[in-house]
């Protein structure tokens, strides 16, 4: 007499392998979505850090800006470029010294450049100082605020051409054009503005 052995039928094996395939597909899909989400978050964090460094550097320079004389501020503001005099910290012989500096931010193609001429070179437009590249794949737009004497309200304009006064504030629109486009905006109030 033959003994009956217990075994799976072909239908049971097909059902079990189908359930296993569905479970594996769900796990793979969740893992794949997690990887893409992680990459997107990582890109967003990198963009925020880069924008934060750029905007904080411009903020520090603008907050230390000063007026050259009663008749001339040496502040020039265009839509894609800004130039001004500022005090910048430098380290000399184990102590911090402040140097008067001419600073200019502007675009060369899609690169944000910062020019910094210190001390005697600050007022020499012909000084041979190369601008440093702050970031590439960027777009930057400056606009300028002033206090309207008629109603003491803050008004905005695209170009600053008043050579006797500093603007009350500078608005910076920064766009980082990496794998994803990120836009950032900051308004920096100048302490010596009237």
trRosetta pair geometry for C-beta under 8 A, 3 or more apart (Angstrom, degrees):
i j d omega theta_ij theta_ji phi_ij phi_ji
8 12 4.5 -128 -167 87 94 125
8 13 5.2 110 129 -55 128 88
8 16 7.6 -42 -158 2 149 141
9 12 4.8 97 53 6 76 102
9 13 7.1 -141 95 -3 41 87
10 13 5.7 -54 -149 37 34 112
10 14 6.4 35 153 -19 66 105
11 14 5.7 -54 -148 36 31 111
11 15 6.4 30 154 -18 65 106
12 15 5.8 -53 -146 37 32 110
12 16 6.2 30 156 -17 65 108
13 16 5.8 -55 -143 39 30 110
13 17 6.2 24 160 -14 65 108
14 17 6.0 -57 -141 41 27 105
14 18 6.2 31 156 -22 63 107
15 18 5.7 -55 -148 35 29 113
15 19 6.5 28 155 -17 64 105
16 19 5.9 -54 -149 36 31 110
16 20 6.3 31 152 -18 64 108
17 20 5.4 -52 -144 39 35 115
17 21 6.2 40 154 -23 66 104
18 21 5.7 -53 -147 35 30 112
18 22 6.5 31 154 -19 64 104
19 22 5.8 -53 -149 35 31 111
19 23 6.4 31 153 -18 64 106
20 23 5.8 -55 -148 37 31 111
20 24 6.3 28 155 -17 65 108
21 24 5.8 -55 -144 39 30 110
21 25 6.2 32 155 -21 65 107
22 25 5.7 -54 -145 37 29 112
22 26 6.4 31 154 -20 63 106
23 26 5.8 -55 -150 35 30 112
23 27 6.5 29 153 -17 64 106
24 27 5.7 -53 -146 38 33 111
24 28 6.2 33 155 -18 66 107
25 28 5.7 -54 -144 39 30 111
25 29 6.2 33 155 -21 64 107
26 29 5.8 -53 -145 35 28 112
26 30 6.4 27 156 -17 63 106
27 30 5.9 -56 -149 38 29 109
27 31 6.2 29 154 -18 65 109
28 31 5.7 -57 -145 39 30 111
28 32 6.0 32 156 -21 66 109
29 32 5.7 -54 -143 38 28 112
29 33 6.3 28 156 -17 63 107
30 33 5.8 -55 -146 38 29 111
30 34 6.3 33 153 -22 63 108
31 34 5.6 -55 -150 35 30 115
31 35 6.6 32 153 -21 64 102
32 35 5.8 -50 -150 31 31 111
32 36 6.7 26 154 -12 63 105
33 36 5.9 -57 -149 40 32 108
33 37 6.2 32 153 -19 66 108
34 37 5.7 -55 -144 38 30 111
34 38 6.2 34 156 -22 65 106
35 38 5.7 -54 -149 34 29 113
35 39 6.5 29 153 -18 63 105
36 39 5.7 -53 -149 36 33 111
36 40 6.4 32 154 -17 65 105
37 40 5.7 -55 -148 37 32 111
37 41 6.2 31 154 -18 66 107
38 41 5.8 -55 -146 38 30 110
38 42 6.2 32 154 -21 64 107
39 42 5.6 -53 -145 36 30 113
39 43 6.4 31 155 -18 64 104
40 43 5.8 -53 -148 35 31 110
40 44 6.4 30 153 -18 64 106
40 180 7.6 56 -141 -26 81 151
41 44 5.7 -54 -148 37 32 112
41 45 6.3 33 153 -20 66 105
42 45 5.8 -53 -147 35 31 111
42 46 6.4 32 154 -18 64 106
43 46 5.7 -54 -148 37 31 112
43 47 6.3 32 154 -20 65 106
43 178 6.8 -168 -164 105 106 135
43 179 5.8 -79 -138 59 145 118
43 180 5.9 98 134 21 137 113
44 47 5.7 -53 -147 36 31 112
44 48 6.3 30 155 -18 65 106
44 180 7.5 -23 -75 68 72 139
44 182 7.2 143 -130 -95 64 134
45 48 5.8 -55 -147 38 31 110
45 49 6.3 30 155 -18 65 107
46 49 5.8 -56 -147 37 29 110
46 50 6.3 27 157 -17 65 108
46 178 7.7 8 102 -1 117 178
47 50 5.9 -56 -145 38 29 109
47 51 6.1 25 158 -14 65 110
47 176 5.1 177 -145 77 98 149
47 178 6.3 -136 -87 19 104 135
47 180 7.4 -77 -50 75 151 95
47 182 4.1 105 169 10 145 163
48 51 5.9 -56 -141 42 28 108
48 52 6.0 34 156 -24 63 109
48 182 7.5 -114 -59 177 59 153
48 184 8.0 137 -120 -85 57 129
49 52 5.6 -54 -145 36 28 114
49 53 6.5 28 157 -19 63 104
50 53 6.0 -55 -152 34 30 109
50 54 6.5 25 154 -15 64 107
50 135 6.2 105 177 -113 115 134
50 176 6.2 100 91 -108 127 150
51 54 5.8 -56 -146 39 33 109
51 55 5.9 23 161 -11 69 112
51 174 5.6 151 -139 103 99 136
51 176 6.0 -106 -65 -31 101 128
51 182 6.8 -114 -42 116 139 123
51 184 4.3 131 -175 -16 143 161
52 55 6.1 -59 -137 44 25 104
52 56 5.9 24 163 -20 64 113
53 56 5.9 -57 -140 38 24 109
53 57 6.4 26 159 -21 61 107
54 57 6.0 -59 -154 32 27 110
54 58 6.6 19 154 -11 64 107
54 112 6.7 42 -141 98 131 161
54 134 5.8 105 -116 152 96 127
54 135 5.8 -42 -80 -14 132 136
54 138 7.7 164 -118 -126 168 159
54 174 6.3 144 99 -140 135 157
55 58 5.8 -55 -146 41 34 108
55 59 6.0 41 152 -25 66 108
55 172 6.4 171 -121 88 92 142
55 174 6.4 -121 -67 -5 101 151
55 184 6.5 -108 -49 131 139 134
55 186 4.9 108 -161 4 130 152
56 59 5.3 -50 -144 35 32 118
56 60 6.4 36 156 -22 64 102
57 60 5.9 -51 -149 33 29 110
57 61 6.6 25 154 -13 62 107
57 114 7.4 -61 138 -89 133 157
57 134 7.1 -157 70 -135 155 134
58 61 5.8 -58 -149 40 32 109
58 62 6.1 26 157 -15 68 110
58 105 6.2 3 -109 -57 109 162
58 172 6.3 91 106 -74 154 162
58 188 7.1 -142 121 -29 92 158
59 62 6.0 -60 -142 41 26 105
59 63 6.0 23 161 -18 64 112
59 186 6.9 -65 -72 139 113 145
59 188 5.1 -162 -119 -108 74 130
60 63 6.0 -58 -143 38 25 109
60 64 6.6 8 160 -5 60 113
61 64 6.2 -74 -153 46 28 101
61 65 7.1 53 147 -56 63 87
61 84 7.7 132 147 70 100 111
61 86 5.0 150 -170 50 71 177
61 88 7.2 -5 -114 -88 80 101
61 103 5.0 -128 -168 126 134 171
62 65 5.4 -22 -157 -19 42 118
62 84 7.2 69 -114 58 65 152
62 86 7.3 -82 -86 -94 18 136
62 170 5.9 -116 -141 33 152 135
62 188 4.9 78 88 128 146 144
62 190 6.1 -94 163 -91 94 89
63 188 6.8 -108 -55 -176 84 113
63 190 7.2 -161 -107 -121 41 52
63 191 6.5 59 -158 -11 70 106
64 86 4.4 80 99 -171 91 101
64 87 4.7 -114 174 55 113 76
64 88 6.8 129 108 -73 152 51
65 75 6.9 64 178 -94 137 116
65 84 4.7 -16 -130 144 125 136
65 85 6.4 106 -154 79 73 53
65 86 4.6 -52 -89 -89 53 88
65 166 6.7 142 115 -130 126 141
65 190 6.0 -41 57 -139 121 115
65 192 6.9 -128 94 33 80 120
66 85 5.7 -63 61 104 76 103
66 86 6.7 134 6 -114 78 37
66 87 6.5 52 -14 -25 123 94
66 100 7.7 -72 47 -129 128 102
66 192 6.2 85 -123 -8 53 166
67 70 7.7 61 141 -85 130 31
67 73 4.9 -63 -132 -122 78 75
67 74 7.8 140 -158 28 41 85
67 75 7.9 -54 -108 -19 62 113
67 85 7.8 105 -133 60 5 121
67 166 6.3 -114 -76 -36 93 109
67 192 6.1 -145 -21 140 98 140
68 72 5.2 -36 74 102 121 86
68 73 5.9 128 16 -169 89 18
68 74 4.1 82 -31 -6 135 116
68 85 5.6 114 -70 5 88 152
69 72 5.1 32 51 46 98 81
70 164 7.7 6 159 -148 51 87
71 163 7.6 6 151 125 59 104
71 164 6.5 -48 -155 -106 34 87
72 163 5.4 -28 -126 166 64 105
72 164 7.4 -47 -81 -90 27 50
73 84 7.7 -32 143 -134 97 89
73 85 7.9 -156 161 24 60 106
73 162 7.7 41 12 112 137 73
73 163 5.9 -168 23 -173 87 46
73 164 6.6 113 -27 -172 101 6
73 165 6.6 -43 -50 78 141 7
73 166 5.5 168 -150 -66 146 71
74 83 7.7 -87 158 126 74 93
74 84 6.6 115 112 -145 80 46
74 85 4.9 50 89 -20 131 111
74 102 7.4 -89 159 -116 130 99
75 83 7.3 169 -150 92 37 61
75 84 4.5 17 -113 -108 77 97
75 85 7.5 -91 -65 17 71 75
75 160 6.6 -43 130 122 102 132
75 163 7.8 169 53 -127 73 46
75 166 5.4 99 -9 -113 166 74
75 167 7.4 -149 142 -2 144 83
76 81 7.8 -5 113 114 99 96
76 82 7.3 170 91 -154 60 43
76 83 4.6 6 53 55 99 102
76 84 7.4 -165 27 -65 57 63
76 160 7.0 167 -165 86 28 92
76 161 7.7 28 -137 -107 71 52
77 81 7.9 -179 -151 97 37 57
77 82 5.1 6 -116 -117 73 85
77 83 7.8 -154 -70 32 45 60
77 142 5.9 -123 -165 124 99 133
77 144 5.1 96 114 -58 159 135
77 159 6.3 160 101 -163 79 44
77 160 3.2 45 46 33 120 111
77 161 7.8 -114 54 -48 77 47
77 167 6.7 2 -9 -22 158 135
77 170 7.1 -148 -121 -115 140 112
78 81 4.6 20 55 55 114 83
78 82 7.1 -151 36 -71 63 50
78 142 7.1 82 83 60 42 118
78 159 5.8 1 -121 -122 49 90
78 160 8.0 -102 -49 34 32 71
79 141 6.0 -26 177 -147 80 80
79 142 6.4 174 -162 54 24 75
79 143 7.6 14 -123 -77 65 67
79 158 5.3 -5 -86 176 96 102
79 159 6.6 -46 -43 -74 76 80
80 106 6.2 70 130 -148 79 79
80 107 5.2 -60 174 18 114 113
80 140 6.6 112 -146 83 65 78
80 141 6.7 -39 -88 -107 63 54
80 142 7.2 173 -86 15 12 92
81 104 6.8 4 -174 -175 99 96
81 105 6.7 179 -148 92 54 55
81 106 3.6 8 -111 -101 98 109
81 107 7.3 -115 -69 16 82 69
81 142 7.5 -96 57 18 16 133
82 104 7.0 178 91 -148 47 54
82 105 5.2 7 53 51 90 95
82 106 7.4 179 23 -66 50 75
82 142 5.1 132 -52 -86 116 171
82 170 6.9 54 -123 -149 155 147
83 102 7.0 9 -174 180 96 91
83 103 7.1 178 -146 93 53 48
83 104 4.1 -6 -103 -103 89 92
83 105 7.9 -168 -72 24 51 55
84 102 7.6 -177 98 -149 26 58
84 103 6.1 -16 64 61 71 89
84 104 8.0 147 16 -83 51 55
84 166 7.9 62 -134 -124 131 106
85 100 6.3 0 -174 -176 106 97
85 101 7.0 149 -156 79 59 43
85 102 5.8 -36 -97 -96 67 62
85 103 7.6 134 -118 16 18 79
85 122 6.8 71 -123 171 94 127
86 100 7.7 163 86 -153 29 56
86 101 5.5 -31 69 68 75 94
86 103 5.3 -11 22 5 119 127
87 98 4.5 8 -178 -179 110 119
87 99 7.2 151 -154 72 60 34
87 100 6.1 -40 -97 -97 65 56
87 101 7.1 125 -122 17 17 92
88 98 6.9 144 67 -154 29 67
88 99 5.5 -29 63 62 85 87
88 101 4.5 8 4 2 120 146
88 103 7.5 124 -55 -59 128 122
88 116 7.0 38 -40 -159 171 124
88 118 7.0 -94 56 -105 125 104
89 96 5.3 -19 -160 -167 108 109
89 97 7.4 136 -153 74 56 35
89 98 5.9 -40 -92 -96 54 68
89 99 8.0 129 -125 16 8 78
90 96 7.4 143 72 -155 32 60
90 97 5.6 -30 67 68 83 85
90 98 7.6 134 18 -113 76 20
90 99 5.3 21 3 -7 125 119
90 118 7.3 43 -45 -134 148 153
91 94 7.7 19 -177 -99 95 13
91 95 7.4 162 -150 81 63 26
91 96 6.0 -37 -98 -99 65 60
91 97 7.7 144 -108 21 17 78
92 95 6.5 -32 72 65 67 74
92 97 5.1 -13 26 10 117 126
99 118 4.6 11 143 -158 142 110
99 119 5.4 -66 -161 -53 110 85
100 118 7.5 131 81 -157 44 60
100 119 6.6 101 58 -96 75 41
100 122 5.7 -67 116 -23 86 173
101 116 5.7 -9 -176 -165 127 85
101 117 6.6 154 -160 77 69 45
101 118 4.9 -28 -102 -102 91 65
101 119 7.7 -8 -82 -25 63 45
101 122 5.6 -148 -138 -106 25 119
102 115 7.6 -23 113 117 87 99
102 116 7.5 158 80 -151 53 37
102 117 4.5 -4 54 56 102 101
102 121 7.8 -120 28 115 112 69
102 122 4.1 143 -15 -163 94 74
102 123 6.8 150 -46 -67 133 39
103 114 7.0 -20 -163 -169 91 90
103 115 6.9 154 -156 83 40 63
103 116 5.5 2 -106 -104 77 74
104 114 7.3 156 81 -156 51 44
104 115 4.2 1 54 51 100 110
104 131 7.5 -76 80 -104 100 121
105 112 6.8 -4 -169 -174 94 94
105 113 7.2 163 -150 84 48 51
105 114 5.6 -13 -99 -102 75 72
105 115 7.9 -155 -67 22 32 73
105 134 7.9 -11 -134 1 98 147
105 140 7.4 -66 145 111 115 158
106 112 7.8 169 93 -149 22 57
106 113 5.9 -22 68 60 69 95
106 115 7.8 1 22 -2 101 107
107 110 7.1 -14 -164 -120 111 19
107 111 6.8 136 -156 71 63 45
107 112 6.2 -39 -97 -96 66 53
107 113 7.2 135 -121 13 16 88
107 138 7.5 -144 -111 92 104 89
107 139 7.3 9 -99 -131 148 48
107 140 6.3 177 -57 39 108 96
108 111 5.1 -24 66 65 84 101
108 113 5.2 38 -1 -19 110 132
108 131 7.7 147 -19 75 135 141
110 136 6.0 66 108 -171 90 71
110 137 5.5 22 145 -99 125 29
110 138 6.3 139 172 42 74 46
110 139 7.1 -46 -138 -65 80 70
110 177 7.0 -67 -165 48 131 131
111 133 5.3 -46 -178 -137 124 105
111 134 8.0 138 174 45 76 64
111 135 7.1 178 -151 92 59 43
111 136 4.7 -26 -101 -106 81 77
111 138 7.3 67 -132 37 21 96
112 133 7.3 105 75 -163 54 60
112 134 4.5 -53 100 61 103 107
112 135 4.8 20 37 51 114 84
112 136 7.6 -148 16 -78 71 32
112 138 4.9 -22 -29 71 110 141
112 140 5.9 75 -103 -16 115 135
113 131 4.0 52 172 137 115 138
113 132 6.9 151 -157 74 69 35
113 133 5.9 -42 -101 -100 72 52
113 134 6.8 173 -107 4 17 89
114 131 6.0 158 73 -166 30 92
114 132 5.3 -23 63 61 89 88
114 134 5.3 74 -15 -46 109 117
115 129 6.5 112 -161 104 89 108
115 131 4.1 -58 -75 -97 78 96
115 132 7.9 160 -85 15 35 66
116 129 7.2 -112 73 152 49 142
116 132 7.4 -10 11 9 105 110
117 121 4.3 -123 -175 122 100 97
117 122 4.9 158 108 -101 93 41
117 124 7.0 -142 173 57 146 79
117 127 5.2 111 -133 73 131 146
117 129 5.2 175 -91 26 84 155
118 121 6.1 39 60 54 46 105
118 122 6.1 -12 -164 -60 12 95
119 122 6.0 163 62 -16 14 105
120 123 7.6 -68 -174 36 38 89
120 124 7.0 26 142 -13 68 121
121 124 5.2 -72 -148 43 47 114
121 127 4.0 97 -159 -124 100 160
121 129 6.4 101 157 -35 142 131
124 127 4.3 95 95 -42 109 100
133 136 6.8 3 179 -55 123 89
135 138 4.9 65 105 -27 114 138
135 176 7.3 -65 161 -114 143 96
137 176 6.6 53 111 -169 93 62
137 177 4.4 -127 172 72 90 84
137 178 5.9 102 118 -76 145 54
138 174 6.6 -27 -165 -166 113 86
138 175 6.5 145 -162 80 60 57
138 176 5.7 -26 -104 -104 82 55
138 177 6.7 -173 -87 14 26 85
139 174 7.6 153 82 -158 53 41
139 175 4.3 -3 56 56 97 111
139 177 6.8 61 -9 -27 96 115
140 172 6.6 -24 -162 -164 99 92
140 173 7.0 152 -156 82 48 58
140 174 5.3 -5 -107 -107 84 69
140 175 7.4 -159 -71 24 42 70
141 172 7.6 145 76 -158 50 45
141 173 4.4 -7 57 57 99 108
142 170 6.0 -25 -159 -171 102 104
142 171 7.1 140 -161 76 48 56
142 172 6.0 -17 -103 -101 69 66
142 173 8.0 -156 -70 24 26 74
143 156 5.4 30 149 -175 123 108
143 157 6.9 178 -168 88 87 28
143 158 5.6 -50 -118 -109 88 45
143 170 7.5 151 78 -161 40 56
143 171 4.6 -13 62 58 92 107
143 173 7.7 37 0 -8 102 104
144 156 7.0 145 77 -153 38 61
144 157 5.7 -28 66 66 89 77
144 158 7.6 40 21 136 86 5
144 159 7.4 -33 18 120 125 10
144 160 4.1 94 -43 -62 173 110
144 167 4.1 -110 -169 -111 105 157
144 169 7.5 159 -159 85 49 51
144 170 5.8 -21 -105 -107 67 67
144 171 7.5 -144 -66 19 22 79
145 154 5.2 1 -172 -175 121 102
145 155 6.8 151 -151 76 66 37
145 156 5.3 -34 -93 -94 72 68
145 167 5.8 107 59 172 51 107
145 168 4.8 -71 106 66 94 98
145 169 4.1 8 44 54 125 92
145 170 7.4 -138 15 -66 85 25
145 171 6.8 85 -31 -24 103 98
145 187 7.5 33 -13 -154 139 114
146 154 7.5 155 77 -151 27 58
146 155 5.8 -26 63 63 77 89
146 157 7.1 -3 8 11 110 110
146 162 7.5 87 -97 5 143 151
146 165 7.6 81 -129 112 114 131
146 167 5.7 -90 -71 -139 77 73
146 168 5.5 139 -118 -1 30 102
147 152 6.2 -8 -178 -149 106 51
147 153 7.4 159 -152 79 62 23
147 154 6.2 -38 -98 -95 61 58
147 155 7.7 130 -125 17 13 82
147 168 5.4 99 -32 -59 86 146
147 194 7.5 -114 36 118 122 57
148 151 5.7 11 98 45 114 76
148 152 6.9 -104 74 -42 69 8
148 153 5.2 -5 40 58 114 75
148 154 7.6 -166 1 -90 87 8
148 155 4.8 72 -46 -15 109 123
149 152 7.3 21 -140 -71 27 56
154 168 6.4 -122 -127 84 98 148
154 169 7.3 12 -155 23 129 123
156 171 7.0 -6 -132 6 123 136
157 160 7.2 128 85 -75 106 60
160 167 5.2 -81 -112 -51 140 120
162 165 5.0 -21 133 51 128 88
162 167 7.7 128 49 -69 118 69
165 193 7.0 70 172 -149 92 72
165 194 5.5 -86 -140 36 116 110
166 190 5.2 -115 140 120 130 154
166 192 5.7 70 28 92 150 91
166 193 4.4 -111 92 -94 100 77
166 194 7.5 118 48 5 78 72
167 170 6.0 102 83 -66 135 75
167 190 6.4 106 80 12 66 136
167 193 6.0 -40 106 -116 30 136
168 189 6.7 -28 154 -142 70 81
168 190 6.6 -165 -176 42 21 93
168 193 4.4 169 -105 130 42 150
168 194 7.9 -90 -83 69 83 33
169 187 5.3 20 167 178 132 96
169 188 6.2 162 -160 82 78 41
169 189 4.6 -38 -97 -99 99 58
169 190 6.5 -168 -91 2 38 78
169 193 7.4 -105 -39 16 47 166
170 187 7.3 166 83 -154 39 54
170 188 5.1 -13 58 59 88 97
170 190 7.0 67 -10 -40 94 105
171 185 6.8 -4 -175 -169 95 96
171 186 7.4 174 -151 90 54 40
171 187 4.8 -22 -99 -100 78 79
171 188 7.9 175 -85 19 30 67
172 184 8.0 -3 112 109 94 87
172 185 6.8 166 86 -150 57 48
172 186 5.1 -4 54 58 102 84
172 187 7.8 -178 18 -82 69 32
172 188 7.0 30 -7 -4 110 107
173 183 7.0 -16 -171 -165 88 98
173 184 7.6 156 -157 83 43 49
173 185 5.3 -10 -104 -102 67 87
174 183 7.3 149 83 -158 51 48
174 184 4.5 -17 65 64 101 98
174 185 7.4 -177 22 -78 72 37
174 186 7.7 8 2 10 112 96
175 181 6.3 -6 -173 -170 102 97
175 182 7.1 161 -154 82 54 46
175 183 5.2 -17 -102 -102 81 72
175 184 7.6 -180 -78 23 36 69
176 181 7.1 163 83 -153 55 47
176 182 4.7 -3 53 56 103 98
176 184 7.5 36 -9 -1 99 109
177 181 5.6 -6 -112 -108 62 84
178 181 7.6 169 39 -84 57 35
178 182 7.3 6 25 5 101 103
189 193 7.5 -113 -177 27 71 130
190 193 4.3 92 82 -29 105 110
